[in-house]
């Protein structure tokens, strides 16, 4: 198979420039400065561990129904077959349930690390994966501080999977399916600003019921999934060492600190991919 050299080097040049300058610009500017993100507030003091969110998510996305259940001492993780899980923790306040899924960061590390913008922070708030743009590098998986993007290793046509906050449903004016199906109203959907205000109100009005912190308000530069808890978050398995500034802010330092080969090789692969596809399309046009 021949490759269109002009197409290859054109794409390579654009890719290199985008990687060097575009990602740095993204690290400095938050989409939230332009529009107000939609978000979800999860109140663990209200969660009953019923798994309604898990079953609703599985049904909405054509995934296998969960066969296990939250059990204290057993850590259940998201994977390619389930986008959200509920875990149980024994705490001084008794058993506490915690729902976990993609955090939908304001400035996602996965978005900044993605060379093709397959992983994309929408202006509405959800972070989505766009299959047609993905080159399979899996940098999104390596970069995520919450370990959320997963890869379908056993599939003949593997995809990156994670919670997308039911972006398609939001486009239709519907609630995320986990929010819609929570019988205890542990999940609330709204603008991020409104939900942070609501979370502070709950803490202020009932300080004995809540630990005085909203997880996701500042972590990783802020996220669109926000958490309330009756106990310190480290007791619920949260990574409390996550930095408060966004991870894409580290991109500039990365560009000047790693050997050029690590920057250029992905660009070469992307250029090769684009040039090959371009050549294939031309051949198809002549058939």
Secondary structure by P-SEA (a helix, b strand, c coil): cccaaaaaaaaaaaaaaaaacaaaaaaaccccccbbbbbbbbccccccccaaaaaaaaaaaccccccccccccbbbbbcccccbbbbbbbccccbbbbbbccccccccccccccccccccccccbbbbbbcccccccccccccccccccccccccccccccccccaaaaaaacccccccccccccccccccaaaaaaaaaaaaaaccccccccccccccccccccccccccccccccccccccccccccaaaaaaacccaaaaaaaaaaaaaaaaaaaaaaaaaaac
